[in-house]
Amino acid sequence: MKKAIVLAIIGIAAAAATSSYGQGAIKLDNYDTYGPNVNYGAGSDGAVGTGVGSAYTMGVYYWNASGDHTGGTISDPTGVADPTTLGSFLLGTGNNNTAQFASAAVTHIGGQALGNGAFAVPGSDPNGGQVWTLMIVAYEGASYNAALYRGHSAAFNLTLSAASNPTTVLTGSAMPGFSVFQAVPEPTTMALGGLGLASLLLFRRKQA
C-alpha cells in the first residue's frame, strides 16, 4: 500500500514536471546576439534612431499553430497595431514572456533586452525542432495595448529548441529590427470623439 502511494506521488510529480516543460522554447534576448536593436521612431519619446531605454518592455506574440505563417500576416503600415489584428497571433503569457530593455543585466544598452529564462511556446513539440512564426513587440508601461509608445517587428520564423536545452534559441537570431512610435487612436475612436464634440456643440447652441 505504501509503495503504491509513493509511486502515485512520483507519477504526479513527473506529470507536473512534464506540463511545466512540455513545449519547445525560445528566449527573449537580442543582447547576446548584439541586436538587432529596437529604436525610438519619429514622434516617440526618445532620440530617433537610438535604442529604447529601460522604461520599455519586450514581449512576444506567436501564431496559433506551428509552421511558416509569415505569408498570412497582414501588413501594418503604422507599425503599432495589435498583432492579434494582423493574423492568428496569440499573446505570449506565463514564465519569461517579457524582458526589460536596457536593464542592468545588459549593462544598460539601449534597444537590447535579455530575458531571465526560456519561454515555452504553448502547443509546440517539447523536443524542439518545429518552426513557429513570431512577432516581437516593445512598449512603454504595463501593457502593449495601453502604451502610448509602442511598436512591433515584422513576422519572422524561429526553429524552437527543446525546453530543457540550456542553449535556448534566442529571438535576436531571427527577429527584424524595428522602432516604436506614438500610438494613434483607432479611426473608430476618433470618429466617436468627433460625434461627441459635435453633440456638445449642438447642445450648447440650443442652450444659447
C-alpha positions in Angstrom: 0.0 0.0 0.0 2.8 2.4 1.0 4.7 1.5 -2.2 1.6 2.3 -4.3 1.2 5.7 -2.6 4.9 6.6 -3.2 4.6 5.6 -6.8 1.5 7.7 -7.2 3.3 10.7 -5.7 6.2 10.2 -8.1 3.8 9.9 -11.0 2.1 13.2 -10.1 5.4 15.0 -9.7 6.6 13.7 -13.1 3.3 14.8 -14.7 3.7 18.3 -13.2 7.3 18.5 -14.5 6.1 17.4 -18.0 3.4 20.0 -18.0 5.9 22.7 -16.9 8.4 21.8 -19.6 6.1 20.3 -22.2 6.7 22.7 -25.0 9.6 23.9 -27.2 11.3 27.0 -26.1 12.7 30.4 -27.1 14.3 33.2 -25.1 13.6 36.9 -25.4 17.1 38.0 -26.0 18.6 40.4 -28.6 21.5 41.2 -26.3 23.6 38.1 -26.7 23.1 38.3 -30.5 24.3 42.0 -30.5 20.9 43.2 -31.8 19.1 43.9 -34.0 18.1 46.8 -31.8 14.7 48.3 -31.1 14.9 52.1 -31.6 12.9 55.2 -31.0 11.0 56.3 -34.1 9.5 59.6 -35.2 7.1 61.1 -32.7 8.2 58.8 -29.9 9.7 59.9 -26.5 13.3 59.4 -27.4 16.0 60.5 -29.8 15.1 59.0 -33.2 17.4 56.1 -34.2 18.7 55.4 -30.7 17.9 52.3 -28.7 14.9 52.3 -26.4 15.5 52.6 -22.7 14.7 50.8 -19.5 11.1 52.1 -19.4 10.4 49.7 -22.3 9.5 46.0 -22.2 9.9 43.3 -24.9 7.0 40.9 -25.4 6.2 38.1 -27.8 3.2 37.0 -29.9 3.1 33.6 -31.6 1.0 32.1 -34.4 -1.7 29.7 -33.1 0.0 26.7 -34.9 3.4 25.6 -35.9 4.8 26.2 -39.4 5.7 29.2 -41.6 2.8 31.6 -41.5 4.6 34.8 -42.4 2.7 34.9 -45.7 -0.6 35.0 -43.7 0.4 38.1 -41.7 -1.5 41.3 -42.6 0.6 44.4 -43.4 0.6 47.2 -40.8 1.9 50.5 -42.2 1.5 52.2 -38.8 3.9 49.8 -37.0 1.8 50.0 -33.8 -1.2 47.7 -34.4 -2.2 44.9 -32.0 -0.6 41.8 -33.5 -3.8 39.8 -33.0 -5.4 42.0 -35.7 -2.6 41.1 -38.2 -3.2 37.3 -38.3 -3.7 34.4 -36.0 -1.3 35.7 -33.4 -1.7 34.9 -29.7 -0.1 36.9 -26.8 2.7 35.0 -25.1 1.9 34.7 -21.4 3.5 32.8 -18.5 7.1 32.5 -17.4 9.7 34.6 -19.2 7.2 36.0 -21.7 8.7 39.5 -21.3 12.1 41.1 -20.9 13.3 44.6 -19.9 15.3 46.7 -22.3 18.5 48.5 -21.2 18.5 46.8 -17.8 21.5 46.3 -15.5 21.7 42.7 -16.9 22.6 44.2 -20.3 24.8 46.9 -18.9 22.0 49.4 -19.8 22.5 49.1 -23.5 19.6 50.8 -25.3 17.5 48.8 -27.7 18.6 45.4 -26.3 16.8 43.1 -23.9 17.7 39.9 -22.0 15.1 37.5 -20.6 15.6 35.6 -17.4 15.0 32.2 -19.0 13.1 30.2 -21.6 9.6 31.0 -22.8 7.7 27.8 -23.6 5.6 28.2 -26.8 2.1 26.6 -26.0 1.3 23.7 -28.1 4.8 23.2 -29.5 6.8 20.0 -29.5 8.8 19.6 -26.2 11.7 18.1 -28.2 12.0 21.3 -30.2 12.8 21.4 -33.9 9.5 23.0 -35.0 9.3 26.2 -37.0 7.0 28.8 -35.4 6.0 32.3 -36.6 6.5 35.0 -34.1 6.2 38.7 -33.7 8.2 40.8 -31.1 6.7 43.9 -29.5 8.2 46.7 -27.5 6.1 49.1 -25.3 6.3 51.6 -22.6 4.3 50.9 -19.5 2.4 47.9 -18.2 0.8 46.6 -21.4 1.2 46.8 -25.1 -2.3 47.9 -26.0 -2.4 50.6 -23.2 1.0 52.0 -24.1 1.3 55.5 -25.6 4.5 54.5 -27.3 4.9 51.0 -28.9 5.9 49.1 -31.9 6.3 45.6 -33.3 8.6 43.6 -35.6 7.6 42.1 -38.9 6.6 38.4 -38.5 9.5 36.0 -38.6 10.2 32.3 -38.1 12.3 30.6 -35.4 13.1 26.9 -35.0 12.4 26.1 -31.4 14.8 24.3 -29.1 13.8 21.6 -26.6 12.5 23.2 -23.4 15.3 21.5 -21.3 18.0 22.8 -23.7 20.4 25.2 -21.8 21.2 26.9 -25.1 17.6 28.0 -25.9 17.0 29.7 -29.3 17.4 33.5 -29.0 14.8 35.8 -30.6 17.6 38.1 -31.7 18.9 35.5 -34.0 16.0 36.0 -36.4 13.8 39.0 -35.4 13.9 42.0 -37.7 14.8 45.3 -36.0 12.1 47.9 -35.6 11.1 51.2 -34.0 8.5 52.4 -31.5 6.1 55.2 -32.4 3.3 57.1 -30.7 0.2 55.0 -30.8 -2.6 56.9 -32.8 -6.2 56.3 -31.7 -8.1 53.9 -33.9 -10.3 55.5 -36.6 -13.5 54.4 -34.8 -12.3 56.0 -31.6 -11.6 59.3 -33.4 -15.0 59.1 -35.1 -16.7 58.6 -31.8 -14.8 61.5 -30.3 -15.9 63.7 -33.2 -19.5 62.7 -32.7 -19.2 63.6 -29.0 -17.7 67.0 -29.8 -20.5 67.7 -32.4 -23.2 66.7 -29.9 -21.7 69.0 -27.3 -21.6 72.0 -29.7 -25.2 71.3 -30.7 -26.3 71.2 -27.1 -24.6 74.5 -26.4 -26.2 76.1 -29.4 -29.6 75.0 -28.3 -29.0 76.5 -24.8 -28.0 79.8 -26.3 
